[in-house]
C-alpha cells in the first residue's frame, strides 16, 4: 500500500495510531510519501532525533521529497545511494529522501519526484549572519513586528530551488521514461495551477518548469503540498497538507 500526505515541518504526530489507524496492517513494503517540507532534518537537536527515531519505529517505510523548509547544509552531507531505480538519501534505515528529477518504481507503479519551492515567508528579507550589522537588522525587524524574514544558512537556503544540473537530470529521466509515469510528487505546483489558487502566488523557474512538464507528461495523478490545504484542484492534481490519502 502507498499513502501520501503533505507538509510536516518536523511534526509527525499525524502518523500516530489515533490519526492513522491503517498502520496496524502495514509492513516495510508499504509506504507513506510526504510531499515536501519534511522538516526532520533541520538542526540536529535531541528532540529532532527523538522524532526521527519515533518515525523509524513505525512499521512502514517513510519516503519524502524536499520542500523549501529543509536544512540543505545538512542534507548535502548525507551519502547518496540507488533505491528502486532512483537516487535517495537514507536518513534512517526506513526513512528515505527521494531526490529531485528521479523516477522510482514502487509496488508496480512509477513515481517522478521533483522537490523544492520558493519560500512564501521572506517578504521582510533574508539576513546574512556574517554581515557586520546582522544583529542590528535582526533586532530591528523583531521589534517592529516584522517576522517574515529568514536567516541565510539557518532558516533559509538558496538550494530551495533546483540547480541547473537537477533540471537536466529531470529532463533526462523523463526522456528515458518517454514522458509517461503513473504519479508525480512535487512540493510546489505548476505555475498555471499556483496562479489559479491565489493572486498572491508568483511564478518562478521551478513552477514554470513544472508547467512545461504538466503540459507534456502522461500521468495519472499529480500530488503536491506547499500551500497548506487539502483539496482536489481538478481530477488529476491533488493538493495535500495534513490529510493522509491512500493510492
Secondary structure, DSSP 8 states (H G I E B T S, - for coil): -EEEE---TT--GGGSTTT-GGGGG--TTSEEEEES---SSSS--HHHHHHHHHHHTSSSEEEEE--SSS-HHHHHTS--EEETTEEEEEEETTEEEE-TTEEEEETTEEEEEE-----SS-TT-EE-TTSTTHHHHHHHHHHTT----EEBTTTB-GGGS--HHHHHHHHHHHHHTTTB-SEEEESS--HHHHHHH-TT----HHHHHHHHHHHH-B-SEEEE-SSS--EESSSSEEE-SS--EE-
